């Protein structure tokens, strides 16, 4: 059904996905850490737009439900790995976030292979994602020496709280997995 593929929210999700390789080019090839921070923020800030428009325009779809979290996960993973490679993201924040992404992805894949479906989205997970989408580019901006007096403390506060909430929600997902498989 082509009309369900090329909806406004899906196009936004496709653009978000297409921006990820550009982020890598800016960070690794051009070594423009400040602009890479802007891209992380921009891609993250558009996270809510596709979902909002899908509901508002009545254009919710299975494809959109797949693309939106895919764009989120790939951008966060790219920002984490890229930040660690570029030396702008502290390992104490980056590695636990990567570990959480792997644990949750494996859990979701396991449940799906057992016919358990997708876990329900939790508001604390959305809050954690929001905090991390603020923290990660803030670490980048601080490393680029752009208002580091502001962005460094903001990154640590937002990143620490986001990391805690991210793992808390992962624990809730684990409880869901046990319940679904019981």
N, C-alpha and C positions, 0 to 999 in steps of 0.2 A: 504494500500500500504506500505508494510514493508520497501521498499527502501527509502521512504520519511521520515520514522521515524528515522532510524539509519544513518543519514547523519553526517558528521564531525561537522558541527555547532550545530546540535541537541545534539550530544554526549557531546560537551563542555557545553551546557546549562544544560544537565542532571547532569554532574559532579559539576557544580556550585550549582545546587539545592541540591545535596547530601552533599556538603561541609557545608551547613547551620546548620544541626544538630551537626556536628563536632564542628563548631564555638561555639554553645551553651554548649557543653561538656567542651571545653577548658575554656570558660569564667566562667561558673557556677560551674562545678564540680572541675576542676583543678585550678581555680582562676588564670589563667595565662593571665593577661590583655595584656601584651606586645605581646604574641603570638596570642591572639584574634585579636589585631590590625592588625597583619600581615595577618591573614585570611580575615579580612574585606577588606584590601587593595588588596590582591590577587584575591579574588572573584570579587571585583569591577574592577580591572585592566583587567580582562578577559572579561568584558562587551562588549568591542568593537570587540573582536576577533571573537566571534560567528557570529555577523552581517557581519563583513568584509569577513570572509570565506564563508558565505552563498552567498554573492554577487559575490565574486571572483570565487568560484567553481560552480556557478549556482545551488546552493542547497537551494534556498529560499523556504520556505514552510509555510503553515498556522500554523503547529505545532511549528515551529521555531519562528514565529511571536508572538505566545502565550508564549512560554517558556522563551524567552529572557527577556521581561519585567517582567514576573513572578519572575524569579531569581533575577532581580534587586530589585523589590518591597519587596520580602521576605528578601533579605539580608539587605536592608536599614532598614526595620521594625525590624529585629532581632538585628541589630547593635544599633538602637535607643532604643528599649525596654531593651535590654541587658545592654547597657551603662547607662540607667537610673537606672535599678535595681542594677547594680554594683557600682553606684555612680561615674562613670567616665565621664559621659556626662552631661553638665550643663542643668538643666531643661528649662532654657530660650531658649535654642536651641532645645532640644529634644521634648518638648511638642508641640511647633508650627509645627515641622516637622511631628509628628504623626498626628496632627489635619489635616494638609494638605493632607497627604496620605489618611485619612479617607474621607475627603471631595471629593477628586478627584475620589477615588474608588466608592463612592456612586453615583457621577455624571456619571461616565462611565457605571455603572450598570443600572442607570435610562435610559440613552440614548439607551443602548443596548436593554433594555426591550421594548422600543418604536420603535425598528428596525432602530435606527439611526447609527449603526456601531461604529467603533472605532474612537477616535479623532486622528487627524494627529499629528505626532511627531514634536515637535518644537526644533529647534537648541538651543534655550535658556534653554529649559528643559534638554537637553543633557549636556549643560554647567553646569547647576545647579547640576545635578547628579554627574558630574565629580568633582565639587568643594566639594560636600558633601562627596563623596567617599575619598577625601583627608582630609577633616576636621574631620570626625568621627574617623578614626584610629589615627589621630593626637591627638585628645582629649584622646584616650586610651593610647597612648604612653606617653603623658604628665602626665597622672595619674599614669602610671607605673614608672614614674621618669626616662624615657629614653629620654635624650636630651630635657628635658622640656623647657629649655631656647629657643629652636628653635620651638618645636612642639606646645607649648601653644599659642604663638602669631599667628603662621600659622593656627592653628585650629580656633581661634577666627575670623581671617580675612576671611579665606575661608568659614567657617561655616556661618558667618553673610551674606556674599555676596551670598552664595548658598541658604540660607534661603529666602533672599529677592527675588532672581530670581525664586525660587521654587513657591513662592506665586504669583509672577507676572504671571508666566506661568499658574498657576491655574486660575487666573482671565481671561486669554485668553481662557482657556478651557471652562470656564463658558459662555463666549461670544459665543463660538462654540455651546454649548448646547442650548442656547437661539435661535441661528440661525437655528439649525437642527430641533428643536421642533416647530418653528414658522410656 
